[in-house]
Amino acid sequence: MSVLPGQNQAGQHQYGCPSCGAALEFAPGTEDMICPYCEAKLDIAVPQAGSPKHDYAAYATAPHTPATQLPPFNLTCRNCGSAQQMTAIARRCPSCRSPLVVSDDLGGQLKSPDGVVPFVVDKNKAAAYFREWTSSRWFAPSALKKVGSTESMNGSYLPHWGFDDRTTTDYTGQRGDHYYTTETYTTQENGQTVTRTRQVQHTSWSRAEGQVSRDFVDVLATGVSAPDADLLEKLGPWSTAAATGYQAEYLAGFDSPRYDIDADAGFASAKQDMAAVIQDDCRADIGGDEQRVDQLSTTDQDVLFRLLLLPLWIATYITGGKTFHVYVNANTGEVIGERPFSAVKIIAAVLSALAAITAAYLLYNARAR
């Protein structure tokens, strides 16, 4: 594939159109790079090796520079010549908007991402999903309703750590089995005392202990800190089975921050998600009608991890002097977003409802006369 001159500087990649020389971009939903001007296409050579996984124990015990201390990349855009520093591994040049990709060395113990889940949902589909989502938000401000064009959508890959873990958990708890007794009671009915019976539920508790096993595959934890991280976590589930080996061409034309949360912090987060599943396994193993899990002791074995780039579209809008984001999962089409309520629309709806009630009341009175 042809490239613009100087592609190897600091691991930098810029892909040139063989027809007109403009910068090529990845075309979502395909295995092609496309020229946004003459629409020439070039195939991407999909890696045959797939997305590798690493031994977490070896990583955790080896010295490595914390993600927050990794140095920025020094780049020169070969399209316009502007020099710049960035910590992202992909973005557009601030000066000429030419796609830039940094891929040869992330600057830490991992030399590059291990895999990419390519965009399946293109920009037009993302805008349609967004408009469908906004149409169901009755009291959303007008600023949100107006953000529905493809120009408002920005594509980005979000770094995530994926963990495989073979867990064995010993637990102690209690099993609750329901039983019923007949209770006699009296009640007053029509001035008379009536005796009746009813079934009363009780629970018999007994000690329980045992062991459960669970193999986890690709439990995800975000690799970047974000003010709306809780919102982004709801954007899944992601289909990581679609991950290919890392190929820089997939990033051309999209933003992708470098990870700033290390794998050990990611594993701690992933283990919290695993713990919830393991506790459910323990409850199922205890059986009975009710369960109490008192203590858990989990052993992790054969832990593997990889750094994946997951695709999403981002729409940004401003209302009331505050910036809000809406995200579209470019793997599944799921939409998650911040939606402030419009006080004006709420008041108008309340006044309309009151007016309708008043009109109905007046009409009823008029007919009753």
Residue frames relative to the residue before (quaternion, step in Angstrom):
aa qw qx qy qz dx dy dz
M 1.0000 0.0000 0.0000 0.0000 0.00 0.00 0.00
S 0.4487 -0.6949 0.4882 0.2783 3.58 -0.89 0.85
V 0.1197 -0.7881 0.6023 0.0429 3.55 -1.15 0.70
L 0.5573 -0.5706 0.4706 0.3773 3.51 -1.23 0.38
P 0.6225 -0.5592 0.3775 0.3967 3.62 -1.05 0.60
G 0.8020 0.3146 -0.2225 0.4565 3.55 -1.15 0.64
Q 0.2813 0.8094 -0.4913 0.1562 3.61 1.12 0.39
N 0.7035 0.5097 -0.2809 0.4080 3.61 1.04 -0.63
Q 0.4422 0.6967 -0.4717 0.3107 3.60 1.17 -0.04
A 0.8482 -0.0811 0.0029 0.5234 3.56 -0.69 1.18
G 0.6668 -0.5019 0.3068 0.4575 3.59 1.12 0.65
Q 0.4179 0.7458 -0.4362 0.2808 3.56 1.26 0.23
H 0.0851 -0.7816 0.6165 0.0418 3.56 -1.09 0.79
Q 0.0796 0.7333 -0.6732 0.0517 3.51 -1.06 0.91
Y 0.2192 -0.8198 0.5246 0.0687 3.54 -0.65 1.17
G 0.2223 -0.8182 0.5230 0.0869 3.55 -0.65 1.17
C 0.4979 -0.6430 0.4980 0.3009 3.54 -1.08 0.79
P 0.4125 -0.7273 0.4846 0.2571 3.64 -0.74 0.96
S 0.6622 0.5165 -0.3127 0.4438 3.59 1.20 -0.35
C 0.8429 0.1155 -0.0274 0.5248 3.58 0.77 -1.04
G 0.5300 -0.6713 0.3880 0.3434 3.60 1.26 -0.10
A 0.4924 0.6473 -0.4453 0.3745 3.62 1.22 -0.08
A 0.6006 -0.5813 0.4118 0.3631 3.57 -1.26 0.36
L 0.3688 -0.7308 0.5381 0.2008 3.55 -0.90 1.00
E 0.1513 -0.7672 0.6166 0.0915 3.55 -1.26 0.55
F 0.5496 -0.5918 0.4667 0.3605 3.55 -1.20 0.48
A 0.2808 -0.7581 0.5691 0.1505 3.58 -0.99 0.91
P 0.3919 -0.7483 0.4808 0.2350 3.64 -0.35 1.21
G 0.7895 0.2982 -0.2464 0.4764 3.53 -1.09 0.83
T 0.7153 0.3647 -0.2370 0.5470 3.59 1.30 0.04
E 0.4077 -0.6393 0.5628 0.3290 3.54 -1.33 -0.25
D 0.5354 0.6386 -0.3696 0.4110 3.55 1.16 0.68
M 0.2700 -0.6474 0.6685 0.2474 3.45 -1.45 0.26
I 0.1378 -0.8107 0.5684 0.0266 3.54 -1.00 0.88
C 0.3994 -0.6802 0.5568 0.2603 3.54 -1.16 0.62
P 0.3948 -0.7456 0.4801 0.2405 3.64 -0.66 1.01
Y 0.6818 0.4904 -0.2843 0.4625 3.60 1.25 -0.25
C 0.8169 0.1810 -0.0932 0.5396 3.61 0.68 -1.04
E 0.4048 -0.7628 0.4170 0.2836 3.58 1.41 -0.01
A 0.3017 0.7294 -0.5428 0.2870 3.58 1.12 0.60
K 0.2041 -0.7968 0.5624 0.0843 3.58 -1.06 0.77
L 0.0688 -0.7606 0.6435 0.0507 3.52 -1.23 0.63
D 0.4657 -0.6837 0.4890 0.2768 3.56 -0.95 0.87
I 0.3371 -0.6923 0.5976 0.2236 3.54 -1.25 0.63
A 0.3667 -0.7126 0.5550 0.2230 3.56 -0.90 0.94
V 0.2546 -0.7943 0.5349 0.1350 3.59 -0.17 1.30
P 0.4924 -0.6740 0.4555 0.3096 3.62 -0.79 0.96
Q 0.3913 -0.7374 0.5056 0.2177 3.57 -0.91 0.95
A 0.6295 0.5843 -0.3328 0.3892 3.58 1.13 -0.62
G 0.4207 -0.7018 0.4793 0.3175 3.60 1.15 -0.37
S 0.6430 -0.5233 0.4015 0.3893 3.55 -1.33 -0.22
P 0.3053 -0.7922 0.4965 0.1809 3.64 -0.41 1.15
K 0.2250 -0.7376 0.6186 0.1509 3.55 -1.32 0.43
H 0.3010 -0.7792 0.5355 0.1245 3.55 -1.12 0.78
D 0.5444 -0.5903 0.4883 0.3417 3.54 -1.28 0.51
Y 0.3679 -0.7645 0.4844 0.2134 3.57 -0.47 1.18
A 0.6193 0.5572 -0.3539 0.4252 3.62 0.97 -0.77
A 0.6560 0.5010 -0.3122 0.4703 3.59 0.97 -0.81
Y 0.6464 0.5124 -0.3171 0.4680 3.57 1.01 -0.79
A 0.6962 0.5089 -0.2873 0.4169 3.57 0.80 -1.02
T 0.7237 0.4292 -0.2456 0.4813 3.61 1.08 -0.67
A 0.6139 0.5455 -0.3559 0.4461 3.61 1.23 -0.21
P 0.5064 -0.6400 0.4682 0.3388 3.61 -1.01 0.67
H 0.1112 0.7879 -0.6003 0.0807 3.56 -0.99 0.79
T 0.5352 -0.6256 0.4689 0.3199 3.54 -1.18 0.63
P 0.4951 -0.6542 0.4726 0.3217 3.61 -0.83 0.90
A 0.6108 -0.5998 0.3775 0.3531 3.55 -1.03 0.81
T 0.6727 0.5136 -0.3042 0.4372 3.58 1.00 -0.78
Q 0.7025 0.4431 -0.2649 0.4898 3.60 1.26 -0.25
L 0.4214 0.7012 -0.4782 0.3196 3.60 1.21 0.14
P 0.4626 -0.7021 0.4594 0.2864 3.62 -0.88 0.86
P 0.5448 -0.6058 0.4560 0.3580 3.59 -1.18 0.44
F 0.4945 -0.6250 0.5128 0.3194 3.55 -1.31 0.27
N 0.2602 -0.7296 0.6093 0.1694 3.56 -1.11 0.75
L 0.0056 0.8314 -0.5504 0.0764 3.56 -0.57 1.18
T 0.1386 -0.7349 0.6525 0.1223 3.50 -1.33 0.41
C 0.3599 -0.7317 0.5371 0.2159 3.56 -0.65 1.09
R 0.3125 -0.7784 0.5178 0.1682 3.57 -0.67 1.11
N 0.5701 0.5762 -0.3941 0.4332 3.56 1.26 0.04
C 0.8209 0.1452 -0.0605 0.5489 3.60 0.94 -0.89
G 0.5142 -0.6908 0.3886 0.3277 3.59 1.27 -0.14
S 0.4811 0.6778 -0.4433 0.3357 3.62 1.22 -0.01
A 0.2955 -0.7403 0.5824 0.1597 3.55 -1.05 0.91
Q 0.0753 0.8087 -0.5750 0.0989 3.55 -1.02 0.80
Q 0.3125 -0.6949 0.6092 0.2201 3.51 -1.39 0.24
M 0.0769 0.7890 -0.6077 0.0468 3.55 -1.09 0.70
T 0.3270 -0.7142 0.5793 0.2176 3.53 -1.26 0.46
A 0.5251 0.6100 -0.4190 0.4203 3.58 1.27 -0.15
I 0.3938 -0.7012 0.5317 0.2656 3.57 -1.19 0.48
A 0.7792 0.0548 -0.0909 0.6177 3.58 1.29 -0.03
R 0.2251 0.7438 -0.6086 0.1602 3.55 -1.09 0.76
R 0.5004 -0.5997 0.4986 0.3760 3.56 -1.28 -0.11
C 0.5731 -0.5758 0.4554 0.3643 3.55 -1.15 0.64
P 0.4629 -0.7007 0.4637 0.2823 3.63 -0.74 0.97
S 0.6854 0.5045 -0.2856 0.4407 3.58 1.13 -0.58
C 0.8409 0.1484 -0.0435 0.5187 3.59 0.76 -1.02
R 0.4386 -0.7274 0.4231 0.3154 3.60 1.34 -0.02
S 0.3812 0.7105 -0.4990 0.3176 3.59 1.20 0.41
P 0.4953 -0.6686 0.4546 0.3179 3.65 -0.90 0.82
L 0.0941 -0.7743 0.6253 0.0249 3.55 -1.01 0.94
V 0.0528 -0.7871 0.6142 0.0183 3.57 -0.99 0.84
V 0.1078 -0.7514 0.6492 0.0482 3.56 -0.95 0.98
S 0.0960 0.8628 -0.4839 0.1104 3.57 -0.43 1.12
D 0.6055 0.6291 -0.3678 0.3200 3.60 1.05 -0.55
D 0.8089 -0.0202 0.0431 0.5860 3.60 1.03 -0.63
L 0.3240 -0.7680 0.5236 0.1764 3.57 -0.61 1.16
G 0.5463 -0.6442 0.3803 0.3767 3.57 1.27 -0.21
G 0.7100 0.4053 -0.2530 0.5174 3.59 1.25 -0.11
Q 0.7852 -0.2883 0.2281 0.4982 3.55 -1.22 -0.50
L 0.6852 0.3873 -0.2644 0.5573 3.59 1.14 -0.61
K 0.3686 -0.7657 0.4869 0.2020 3.55 -0.75 1.03
S 0.7890 -0.0407 0.0317 0.6122 3.57 1.14 -0.52
P 0.6284 -0.4778 0.4043 0.4620 3.61 -1.19 0.17
D 0.4743 -0.6950 0.4689 0.2685 3.57 -1.14 0.60
G 0.8235 -0.0304 0.0421 0.5650 3.55 1.12 -0.50
V 0.2327 -0.7450 0.6114 0.1303 3.52 -1.33 0.40
V 0.2029 -0.6993 0.6661 0.1618 3.55 -1.07 0.80
P 0.2992 -0.8044 0.4784 0.1859 3.60 -0.14 1.23
F 0.6182 -0.5253 0.4390 0.3862 3.54 -1.32 0.41
V 0.1530 -0.7561 0.6311 0.0813 3.56 -0.95 0.97
V 0.7032 0.3949 -0.2278 0.5456 3.56 1.03 -0.89
D 0.2531 -0.7799 0.5506 0.1568 3.58 -0.57 1.09
K 0.7443 -0.4368 0.2656 0.4297 3.55 -1.30 0.16
N 0.6440 0.5238 -0.3343 0.4463 3.61 0.96 -0.76
K 0.6631 0.4858 -0.3051 0.4808 3.59 0.95 -0.85
A 0.6307 0.5386 -0.3334 0.4484 3.57 1.01 -0.81
A 0.6533 0.5042 -0.3121 0.4707 3.59 0.98 -0.84
A 0.6419 0.5145 -0.3264 0.4655 3.59 1.05 -0.74
Y 0.6355 0.5093 -0.3231 0.4821 3.61 0.99 -0.80
F 0.6426 0.5294 -0.3173 0.4540 3.56 1.02 -0.83
R 0.6734 0.4906 -0.3042 0.4619 3.59 0.88 -0.91
E 0.6193 0.5329 -0.3376 0.4675 3.58 1.06 -0.72
W 0.6539 0.5113 -0.3037 0.4677 3.57 1.01 -0.85
T 0.6949 0.4732 -0.2932 0.4552 3.60 0.85 -0.91
S 0.6183 0.5771 -0.3545 0.3987 3.61 1.04 -0.68
S 0.6882 0.4644 -0.2826 0.4805 3.59 1.18 -0.46
R 0.5951 0.5430 -0.3642 0.4672 3.60 1.31 0.02
W 0.2480 -0.8406 0.4642 0.1282 3.53 0.17 1.35
F 0.7962 0.3076 -0.1472 0.4998 3.56 0.85 -0.94
A 0.3407 0.7381 -0.5117 0.2781 3.59 1.16 0.51
P 0.5418 -0.6173 0.4470 0.3544 3.60 -1.09 0.61
S 0.6516 -0.5425 0.3701 0.3796 3.55 -1.22 0.53
A 0.5755 0.6008 -0.3770 0.4070 3.60 1.12 -0.62
L 0.6517 0.4917 -0.3151 0.4839 3.58 1.06 -0.70
K 0.6505 0.5365 -0.3231 0.4298 3.59 0.91 -0.88
K 0.6831 0.5062 -0.2874 0.4411 3.58 1.09 -0.69
V 0.6274 0.5260 -0.3399 0.4628 3.59 1.24 -0.36
G 0.3786 0.7399 -0.4830 0.2757 3.58 0.15 1.22
S 0.5563 0.6138 -0.3913 0.4009 3.57 1.26 0.04
T 0.6228 -0.5476 0.3983 0.3921 3.56 -1.22 0.41
E 0.5921 0.5897 -0.3737 0.4026 3.60 1.11 -0.57
S 0.6714 0.5075 -0.3002 0.4490 3.58 1.14 -0.54
M 0.6276 0.5506 -0.3306 0.4400 3.60 1.27 -0.24
N 0.0989 -0.7884 0.6066 0.0265 3.56 -0.91 0.98
G 0.3017 -0.7857 0.5165 0.1577 3.60 -0.70 1.08
S 0.0484 0.7997 -0.5940 0.0730 3.56 -0.98 0.85
Y 0.2868 -0.7009 0.6198 0.2058 3.52 -1.28 0.52
L 0.2101 -0.7913 0.5665 0.0933 3.56 -0.86 1.00
P 0.3821 -0.7385 0.5000 0.2422 3.64 -0.60 1.05
H 0.0113 0.7754 -0.6304 0.0347 3.57 -1.00 0.91
W 0.3437 -0.6786 0.6041 0.2378 3.52 -1.20 0.62
G 0.1231 -0.7793 0.6105 0.0688 3.55 -0.98 0.86
F 0.1163 -0.8288 0.5472 0.0106 3.60 -0.74 1.07
D 0.1767 -0.7183 0.6633 0.1136 3.51 -1.18 0.82
D 0.0535 0.8120 -0.5747 0.0866 3.59 -0.87 0.89
R 0.2020 -0.7399 0.6294 0.1247 3.57 -0.93 0.94
T 0.0550 -0.8432 0.5346 -0.0180 3.57 -0.27 1.24
T 0.0826 -0.7334 0.6721 0.0606 3.50 -1.29 0.67
T 0.0567 -0.8314 0.5522 -0.0255 3.57 -0.69 1.09
D 0.1938 -0.7343 0.6408 0.1122 3.53 -0.95 1.00
Y 0.0387 -0.8213 0.5689 -0.0173 3.55 -0.88 0.91
T 0.1285 -0.7191 0.6687 0.1382 3.50 -1.39 0.32
G 0.1588 0.7892 -0.5784 0.1315 3.54 -1.08 0.72
Q 0.4455 -0.6617 0.5247 0.2972 3.51 -1.21 -0.52
R 0.2650 -0.7438 0.5959 0.1461 3.51 -1.15 0.78
G 0.1632 -0.7934 0.5819 0.0728 3.54 -0.89 0.97
D 0.0731 -0.7914 0.6068 0.0124 3.57 -0.76 1.10
H 0.3732 -0.7442 0.5140 0.2065 3.55 -0.80 1.01
Y 0.0593 0.7452 -0.6642 -0.0013 3.54 -1.22 0.65
Y 0.3149 -0.7774 0.5292 0.1280 3.54 -1.20 0.55
T 0.1217 -0.7581 0.6363 0.0756 3.52 -1.17 0.71
T 0.4356 -0.6814 0.5228 0.2695 3.54 -1.25 0.53
E 0.1260 -0.7971 0.5899 0.0273 3.53 -0.75 1.10
T 0.2608 -0.7563 0.5837 0.1388 3.54 -1.00 0.92
Y 0.0674 0.7905 -0.6052 0.0655 3.56 -0.94 0.88
T 0.3377 -0.7324 0.5582 0.1951 3.54 -1.29 0.38
T 0.0572 -0.7850 0.6167 0.0149 3.53 -1.19 0.62
Q 0.4319 -0.6812 0.5301 0.2614 3.56 -1.20 0.53
E 0.0711 0.7870 -0.6066 0.0874 3.55 -0.73 1.09
N 0.8403 -0.0657 -0.0050 0.5381 3.60 -0.65 1.16
G 0.7179 -0.4657 0.2401 0.4584 3.55 1.03 0.90
Q 0.6721 0.4547 -0.3047 0.4988 3.59 1.25 0.13
T 0.4382 -0.6670 0.5373 0.2727 3.53 -1.22 0.61
V 0.0746 -0.8038 0.5901 -0.0095 3.53 -0.71 1.17
T 0.2779 -0.7518 0.5771 0.1567 3.59 -0.93 0.92
R 0.0099 0.7954 -0.6044 0.0446 3.54 -0.87 1.00
T 0.2877 -0.7325 0.5840 0.1993 3.59 -1.32 0.17
R 0.0343 -0.7789 0.6257 0.0236 3.54 -1.25 0.46
Q 0.4620 -0.6607 0.5196 0.2828 3.55 -1.27 0.51
V 0.1453 -0.7926 0.5907 0.0421 3.56 -0.83 1.03
Q 0.3347 -0.7583 0.5305 0.1777 3.58 -0.78 1.07
H 0.0343 -0.7580 0.6512 0.0106 3.55 -1.10 0.86
T 0.2663 -0.7529 0.5769 0.1718 3.57 -1.26 0.33
S 0.2044 -0.7561 0.6136 0.1003 3.53 -0.88 1.03
W 0.1752 -0.8100 0.5556 0.0675 3.57 -0.60 1.18
S 0.0061 -0.7804 0.6251 -0.0118 3.56 -1.07 0.85
R 0.5850 -0.5964 0.4187 0.3561 3.56 -1.15 0.62
A 0.0528 -0.7868 0.6147 0.0178 3.56 -1.10 0.75
E 0.0953 0.7691 -0.6300 0.0505 3.55 -1.13 0.67
G 0.1818 0.7912 -0.5663 0.1424 3.53 -1.12 0.53
Q 0.3831 -0.6941 0.5615 0.2369 3.53 -1.34 -0.26
V 0.0618 -0.7815 0.6205 0.0202 3.56 -1.01 0.87
S 0.1986 -0.7651 0.6025 0.1106 3.55 -1.21 0.57
R 0.0296 0.7895 -0.6112 0.0464 3.55 -1.07 0.73
D 0.1977 -0.7582 0.6110 0.1127 3.57 -0.90 0.96
F 0.1604 -0.7872 0.5925 0.0589 3.56 -0.79 1.08
V 0.1010 -0.7810 0.6147 0.0435 3.56 -1.11 0.75
D 0.8633 -0.0427 -0.0094 0.5027 3.55 -0.85 1.06
V 0.1463 0.7377 -0.6302 0.1928 3.55 0.60 1.15
L 0.2589 -0.8312 0.4802 0.1073 3.56 -0.47 1.21
A 0.0130 -0.7475 0.6641 0.0099 3.52 -1.24 0.67
T 0.5139 -0.6705 0.4325 0.3151 3.57 -0.83 0.96
G 0.3218 -0.7666 0.5319 0.1608 3.53 -1.09 0.79
V 0.7239 0.3547 -0.2432 0.5394 3.58 1.26 0.10
S 0.4224 -0.6713 0.5437 0.2744 3.54 -1.12 0.67
A 0.0587 0.7902 -0.6043 0.0828 3.56 -0.95 0.90
P 0.5573 -0.6298 0.4195 0.3419 3.60 -1.01 0.74
D 0.7571 0.2980 -0.1838 0.5516 3.60 1.16 -0.55
A 0.1032 0.8386 -0.5237 0.1090 3.57 1.03 0.87
D 0.6257 0.5409 -0.3422 0.4459 3.60 1.01 -0.77
L 0.6426 0.5135 -0.3191 0.4707 3.56 1.05 -0.75
L 0.6661 0.5129 -0.3036 0.4484 3.58 0.93 -0.89
E 0.6082 0.5680 -0.3559 0.4252 3.59 1.08 -0.65
K 0.6619 0.5106 -0.2998 0.4596 3.58 1.17 -0.56
L 0.5222 0.6759 -0.3931 0.3404 3.57 1.29 -0.11
G 0.5896 0.5889 -0.3626 0.4172 3.60 1.23 -0.33
P 0.5564 0.0092 -0.7577 -0.3408 1.41 -2.45 -0.43
W 0.3876 -0.6987 0.5572 0.2261 3.53 -1.22 0.64
S 0.3782 -0.7079 0.5481 0.2354 3.56 -1.07 0.71
T 0.1209 -0.8391 0.5282 0.0478 3.56 0.20 1.28
A 0.5019 0.6429 -0.4349 0.3816 3.59 1.22 -0.22
A 0.6421 0.5307 -0.3207 0.4508 3.59 1.21 -0.43
A 0.4447 0.7206 -0.4439 0.2930 3.60 1.27 -0.08
T 0.2125 -0.7382 0.6279 0.1251 3.53 -1.03 0.89
G 0.6262 -0.4602 0.4245 0.4645 3.55 -1.27 -0.04
Y 0.6356 -0.5487 0.3685 0.3989 3.56 -1.18 0.46
Q 0.0649 0.7607 -0.6418 0.0722 3.53 -0.97 0.98
A 0.4552 -0.7348 0.4320 0.2574 3.56 -0.52 1.22
E 0.5901 0.6115 -0.3749 0.3705 3.59 1.05 -0.69
Y 0.6012 0.5818 -0.3628 0.4105 3.61 1.09 -0.64
L 0.6904 0.4967 -0.2735 0.4493 3.60 1.15 -0.55
A 0.5019 0.6827 -0.4235 0.3204 3.59 1.20 -0.38
G 0.8017 0.2339 -0.2137 0.5069 3.57 -0.69 1.14
F 0.7107 0.3961 -0.2404 0.5293 3.59 1.30 -0.03
D 0.4603 -0.6471 0.5268 0.3029 3.54 -1.30 0.38
S 0.0884 0.7731 -0.6275 0.0282 3.54 -1.15 0.59
P 0.2727 -0.7692 0.5518 0.1715 3.61 -0.46 1.13
R 0.4801 -0.6067 0.5332 0.3422 3.55 -1.23 0.43
Y 0.5799 -0.5906 0.4163 0.3763 3.59 -1.03 0.68
D 0.0799 -0.7884 0.6069 0.0604 3.59 -1.08 0.71
I 0.6213 0.4240 -0.3551 0.5550 3.56 1.33 0.35
D 0.3939 -0.7554 0.4754 0.2196 3.57 -0.60 1.12
A 0.6736 -0.5242 0.3492 0.3866 3.54 -1.28 0.46
D 0.6355 0.5342 -0.3547 0.4300 3.62 0.99 -0.68
A 0.6442 0.4804 -0.3209 0.5012 3.60 1.04 -0.71
G 0.6238 0.5328 -0.3368 0.4622 3.57 1.07 -0.70
F 0.6508 0.5134 -0.3225 0.4571 3.59 1.00 -0.80
A 0.6199 0.5344 -0.3436 0.4604 3.59 1.03 -0.74
S 0.6552 0.4931 -0.3095 0.4814 3.59 1.01 -0.77
A 0.6560 0.5129 -0.3148 0.4555 3.59 0.93 -0.88
K 0.6382 0.5390 -0.3342 0.4365 3.59 1.01 -0.75
Q 0.5898 0.5522 -0.3737 0.4555 3.60 1.12 -0.51
D 0.6524 0.4889 -0.3133 0.4871 3.58 1.02 -0.76
M 0.6398 0.5179 -0.3243 0.4661 3.57 1.02 -0.77
A 0.6285 0.5679 -0.3399 0.4086 3.58 0.97 -0.85
A 0.6341 0.5295 -0.3357 0.4526 3.59 1.02 -0.77
V 0.6561 0.4946 -0.3052 0.4814 3.59 1.02 -0.79
I 0.6497 0.5221 -0.3153 0.4537 3.57 0.96 -0.88
Q 0.6406 0.5188 -0.3376 0.4544 3.59 0.95 -0.76
D 0.6239 0.5172 -0.3369 0.4794 3.58 1.04 -0.70
D 0.6219 0.5331 -0.3379 0.4635 3.58 1.04 -0.75
C 0.6463 0.5192 -0.3164 0.4611 3.57 0.99 -0.85
R 0.6478 0.5150 -0.3197 0.4615 3.58 0.93 -0.83
A 0.6546 0.4980 -0.3170 0.4723 3.56 0.98 -0.81
D 0.6590 0.5094 -0.3089 0.4591 3.58 1.04 -0.76
I 0.6234 0.5345 -0.3372 0.4604 3.59 1.08 -0.69
G 0.2254 -0.8043 0.5184 0.1834 3.58 0.97 -0.84
G 0.5477 0.6178 -0.4541 0.3350 3.55 -1.25 -0.45
D 0.6559 -0.5143 0.3896 0.3918 3.52 -1.34 -0.23
E 0.7722 0.0781 -0.0453 0.6289 3.58 1.18 -0.60
Q 0.1336 -0.7917 0.5915 0.0741 3.55 -1.19 0.52
R 0.0997 -0.7398 0.6593 0.0902 3.50 -1.28 0.55
V 0.1641 -0.7680 0.6134 0.0839 3.55 -0.82 1.04
D 0.2020 -0.8261 0.5195 0.0829 3.56 -0.45 1.23
Q 0.8161 -0.0079 0.0503 0.5757 3.60 0.82 -0.95
L 0.0989 -0.7725 0.6261 0.0394 3.53 -1.16 0.77
S 0.0153 -0.7679 0.6402 0.0116 3.56 -1.08 0.75
T 0.0539 -0.8422 0.5355 -0.0316 3.56 -0.25 1.33
T 0.1897 -0.7579 0.6171 0.0936 3.54 -1.02 0.92
D 0.2369 -0.7689 0.5825 0.1154 3.56 -0.88 1.02
Q 0.0084 -0.8024 0.5962 -0.0251 3.58 -0.89 0.92
D 0.8574 0.1080 -0.0866 0.4957 3.53 -1.24 0.65
V 0.1742 0.8067 -0.5424 0.1571 3.57 0.86 0.95
L 0.0530 -0.7788 0.6250 -0.0036 3.54 -0.86 1.05
F 0.0490 -0.8028 0.5933 0.0339 3.58 -1.15 0.49
R 0.0245 -0.7692 0.6373 0.0399 3.52 -1.33 0.31
L 0.3872 -0.6906 0.5631 0.2367 3.53 -1.30 0.47
L 0.0741 -0.8176 0.5706 -0.0195 3.54 -0.54 1.25
L 0.2685 -0.7181 0.6158 0.1817 3.54 -1.23 0.58
L 0.1216 -0.8202 0.5590 0.0069 3.56 -0.56 1.24
P 0.3961 -0.7829 0.4390 0.1933 3.62 -0.77 1.02
L 0.1105 0.7760 -0.6182 0.0581 3.55 -1.11 0.71
W 0.3270 -0.6885 0.6078 0.2228 3.51 -1.34 0.42
I 0.1755 -0.7906 0.5834 0.0622 3.54 -1.03 0.84
A 0.0842 -0.7555 0.6480 0.0479 3.55 -0.98 0.92
T 0.1263 -0.8033 0.5813 0.0286 3.58 -0.85 1.00
Y 0.0629 0.7882 -0.6106 0.0447 3.56 -0.97 0.82
I 0.2982 -0.7492 0.5732 0.1455 3.56 -1.22 0.57
T 0.1376 0.7620 -0.6254 0.0963 3.55 -0.93 0.93
G 0.8287 0.1347 -0.1301 0.5274 3.56 -0.93 0.86
G 0.6500 -0.5401 0.3081 0.4370 3.57 1.16 0.61
K 0.6612 0.4703 -0.3017 0.5005 3.59 1.27 0.19
T 0.3855 -0.7274 0.5285 0.2075 3.57 -1.09 0.82
F 0.0751 -0.7884 0.6105 0.0123 3.57 -0.95 0.94
H 0.2268 -0.7753 0.5783 0.1143 3.56 -1.22 0.58
V 0.1039 -0.7320 0.6682 0.0829 3.50 -1.29 0.60
Y 0.1709 -0.8089 0.5601 0.0533 3.58 -0.86 1.01
V 0.1433 -0.7550 0.6345 0.0828 3.54 -1.12 0.79
N 0.3821 -0.7050 0.5532 0.2255 3.57 -0.75 1.09
A 0.2693 -0.8034 0.5142 0.1326 3.58 -0.43 1.23
N 0.5789 0.5476 -0.3669 0.4800 3.54 1.33 0.20
T 0.8231 0.1940 -0.0597 0.5305 3.60 1.01 -0.87
G 0.4766 -0.6713 0.4445 0.3531 3.61 1.16 -0.47
E 0.4117 0.7063 -0.4750 0.3256 3.62 1.25 0.06
V 0.1781 -0.7845 0.5886 0.0795 3.59 -1.01 0.89
I 0.0268 0.7670 -0.6391 0.0503 3.54 -0.92 1.01
G 0.1761 0.8242 -0.5253 0.1174 3.59 -0.83 0.83
E 0.5149 -0.5833 0.5273 0.3414 3.47 -1.41 0.20
R 0.0084 0.8099 -0.5847 0.0473 3.54 -0.87 0.94
P 0.1668 -0.7793 0.5955 0.1013 3.61 -0.21 1.20
F 0.4462 -0.6783 0.5139 0.2769 3.54 -1.20 0.49
S 0.3877 -0.7058 0.5483 0.2255 3.54 -1.06 0.82
A 0.3849 -0.7394 0.5051 0.2235 3.59 -0.52 1.17
V 0.6233 0.5513 -0.3417 0.4369 3.58 1.02 -0.78
K 0.6889 0.4758 -0.2861 0.4659 3.59 0.90 -0.92
I 0.6305 0.5272 -0.3377 0.4588 3.59 1.03 -0.73
I 0.6567 0.5019 -0.3067 0.4720 3.59 0.93 -0.94
A 0.6503 0.5180 -0.3206 0.4539 3.58 0.97 -0.87
A 0.6535 0.5101 -0.3141 0.4628 3.58 1.01 -0.82
V 0.6440 0.5139 -0.3205 0.4674 3.59 1.00 -0.83
L 0.6648 0.4983 -0.3063 0.4646 3.59 0.92 -0.90
S 0.6351 0.5219 -0.3304 0.4638 3.59 1.05 -0.76
A 0.6496 0.5122 -0.3153 0.4651 3.57 0.99 -0.84
L 0.6535 0.5051 -0.3135 0.4686 3.59 0.98 -0.84
A 0.6384 0.5261 -0.3239 0.4591 3.56 1.03 -0.80
A 0.6526 0.5107 -0.3125 0.4643 3.57 1.01 -0.84
I 0.6467 0.5115 -0.3170 0.4686 3.59 1.00 -0.82
T 0.6517 0.5154 -0.3119 0.4608 3.58 0.97 -0.89
A 0.6586 0.5091 -0.3125 0.4576 3.57 0.94 -0.88
A 0.6502 0.5090 -0.3173 0.4663 3.58 0.99 -0.82
Y 0.6407 0.5313 -0.3173 0.4544 3.59 1.02 -0.81
L 0.6741 0.4903 -0.2919 0.4691 3.56 0.92 -0.95
L 0.6416 0.5226 -0.3234 0.4590 3.57 1.01 -0.77
Y 0.6369 0.5298 -0.3190 0.4603 3.57 1.01 -0.84
N 0.6681 0.4980 -0.2968 0.4664 3.58 0.94 -0.92
A 0.6394 0.5356 -0.3276 0.4439 3.56 1.01 -0.81
R 0.6905 0.4711 -0.2731 0.4761 3.58 0.98 -0.83
A 0.6406 0.5420 -0.3252 0.4360 3.58 1.15 -0.62
R 0.6144 0.5719 -0.3533 0.4130 3.63 1.13 -0.41
